[in-house]
Amino acid sequence: MAYCTYKHEATKYTPFYLLYRREAQMPIDIEFASKFNPIEEPYEQALERRISSILGTFKDAMIIAERSIESAQERMKIQQNKLQQAHKFKIGDIVLVYDASKQNVHGDKFSSQWNGPVWISKKLGNDIYKIRNQLGEEYNETYHAYRLRHYKQRL
């Protein structure tokens, strides 16, 4: 129940409210409401007041939630575009190659997931490269720019 009553950053509303068009009532809320709100009103009047308040606030909430979702999606899109920009390499650049075989290995968490340094020998496409080792021997595989990163030499 705690997850459904937590206001999300993107919508600014709780999932419970957006699903059921009302805020969740916890048992403690019902107990306090009965002790501190002894005002009685006719059932039809209370029902009409409740329906009008739900419809009015829910329409407003849906508009606000939609705007909040759009702005959150824009922020996420900008952030994702920053992360997804592939590095551009030139022939002769020194790079490290990501070794995906070490990605989910347990017990060997201190070994490096990057191999190298190696040199860019050819550019085959927009983000596809061939590399060579220190001796000039070219590797048979091609590598996407996402699997490469610039090598920073120590001083």
Order of alpha helices (4+ residues) and beta strands (2+ residues): alpha-alpha-alpha-beta-beta-beta-beta-beta
